[in-house]
Amino acid sequence: MVDISDNITQILTNALSGDKETRQDSEKKLEQKALGNFPEFLYELGQQLSDESKPIKIRQLAATYIKNSIVRSDNLRGIWLNKIDPNAKEQIKRLVLSTLATSFKEVRAAAGIVIAGICKVDLPLQEKWPELISSLCQNSYHENINISLAAIESLGYLCEELTLKTIDTVSIDSILSALITNLSGKLNNLDIVKSCLKALFHTIRLAEKNFSREVTIYSY
């Protein structure tokens, strides 16, 4: 019996090959897998992304295929929005979210970009992924610095993708509170400071209405 996980690992490995023919053959196989059973394809890619034993480049490529399939392909985006069972979606989202705990910053960034990509199309966000922003804000205070950084970076990617029409002021309040509290409380950590400032840059453009009224900053 063929191990599906090993099979897609090899295909992804070949997709990174310097040999053009090998690379193109693998890209074709990935396209066929996506068209054949899109939920299974995304789940397999999610497993690759979240698997700590896989090479970083394989995990990054898996993330790229997840995001591009959902965001850039009209056909596959339609399947994601209208034809995938909500439970299957939830499994895929959990795999991506679990990757934020990895110690590899390149993979954390890849997972954050996938999360933002899903949020860009899976709207309204409050209905399709209601716990996401509160979870990211909570994890931004995590004692594990990798988890904290991943959450902050993901909030930045999220705000970079969303618009004033696709995120509510309450969510923006929560994000601003998380970023400002982390920034003011962790000035001795350069990585946190840089990540908070970068995320704030993308958040502020969404916060015009928030700045027109008092915002309460909570300490955790």
N, C-alpha and C positions, 0 to 999 in steps of 0.2 A: 504494500500500500504506500502510495506517494505521500510524503509529509508536505502538506500545503504550505506551511510556514517556511520550510527549507526551500521549497520550489520558488516561492516569490522572493526569498532572499537571494537566490541565485540569479533570478531575472533582474532584480535591482542591481546586483553586482555587475552583471553583464551590461546593464544600461549605463554604467559608469566607465565602461571599457574604452580604451583609446582606439580600439579597432572599430571603424565606422560600420562595417557590416554587422558585427556582433551587437553594437549599440542599437542600430536601427531594428534589428531582429527583436531585441528585448523590448524596445519601445512599442513595437507592433503587438507583442504578446501582452504587454500591460494594457494596451488599448482594448484588445480582445477580451481580457479578463474584466475590464470595467464595463464593457457593453454586454458581456455574458451574464454577470451577476454583480451589479453595482454595490449592493449592501455588503456582500461577502468580500468584494475587492477592497472596499474601504476598511472593513474590519481587519482584514489581513495586513493592510498598510498600517493601521492603528497598532496592531501587535508589533510590527517591525519598529515603529516609532517609539513605543514604550518599553521595548526589550533592552535592558541594560547590557546584555551580552552581545548585541549587534554593533558593528562598526559605526562610528559617528556619521560617516558619509552616507551609509545605507539609511540610517534613521532620518537624516536631513532630506534625502531623496524621497523617502516615504512621505514625509511631511509635505514636500512640494507637490507630489501627486495627489494627495488628499485635497489640498487647497485648490490647486488648479482644476481638478475635476469638478469641485463644487462651485467654484467662482467663475471660471473662464469658459467652461463648456456649457453652451446653452442646453444641449440635450441632457447631459448628466445632471446639470443643476435642476432641470425640470423633474428628473427622477428623484433627486434628493428632497425637493420641496413637496412633491405630490404622491410619490409611490413607495416610499420607504416607511416601513412600520416604525412608529415612535419609539418602541422598545429597542429596535435595532439602531436607531439614531442615538439613543441614550447610551448604548454600549460603546459606540464609536466615540462619542463625546467623552465618556469616562476614561477611555484609553488615552485620549489626547491630554485631558486634564491631569491624569496620573503622571504624565511625562514631565510636568513642571517640577517634580521633586528630584529630577536627575541632577547629578553633580556636573554634568557637561553643559557649559553655558551655550554652546552652539546648538545643542539639541533643545534646551529650554527656549531659546529664541525661535527655533523652528516650530515648536509646539505653540508658542504664543501667537505666531503668525497664522497658524492653522485656526486657532480659536477665533482670532479676529476675522479671518476669512469666512468661517461658518456664520459668525454673527452678522456679517455684511449681507448675507442672503436669507438667513433663517429669522425672518421678521414677522410679526413684532417680537422683539427680543424678550420682553416681559412675559410673553406667552410661550415662546418656543424654548427659551433657556432661562427661566425666571431666577434661578439660584446662582447664575454665573457671576454677576457683578458682586453680589454680597460675599460669595465664596472667595473671589480674588481679593476683595478689600480685606477680608478677615485674614487671609493667608499673607497679605503684605506685612502683617505684624508678627509673622511666625518667627520663632527663635532660631530655626534653621535658616541661615542666611541665604542658601540656595533657593529655598521655597519662597522666602520673602522677595528676593530679586526677581524670580520668575513671575510672581504675581504682579509686581510693580511694572515689569516690562510688558506683561500681557495687557494690563490696563492701558498702557501707552499705545500698543498696537491696536487695541480695541477702539480707542478714541480716534486714532488715525483713520480707521476705516469707516466709522459711523458719522452720521450727520445730525443736524439739529432736528430733523424729521424722524430719525430712527433711534434716538435715545432721549429719555425723559429727564427733567430737571432734578428729580429725586435721586436718580442714578448718578447724575453728574455731581451732585452734592456729596454723595458717598465716596466717589472716586477722588474728588478734590480733598475731602477730609483725610482719606487714607494717604494720599501723596504728601500733603502738607505736614501731617503728623509724623510720617516717616522721615521726611526731609529735616524737620526741626529736631527730631529726637535721635537722629543717627548721623549727625554731621561729621563724626569721626570715621565714618565708613564711606570712602570715596566712591565705591561701586554703587552703593545705595543712593548717594547724592546725585551721581550722574544719571542713574536710571529714573529717579524722581523728577529731575529737571527735564529730561527728555520726554517723559510721560506728560508732565505739566504743559509742555509746549503744545502737545496735541489736544490736551483737555481744555485748555483755556479758550480755544476758538469755539468750543461748544457751550461755553459757560456764560454767555452774555446775560441771559435772564437770571442766572444765579447771582451774578455780581450786582444786580439791581436790587437785591434784598440781602438781609443779613444771613450769613452762613455760619452754622454752629460747627466748630471743630471739636471732635471728640478725642479724648486721650484714652489709650488702651494700655 
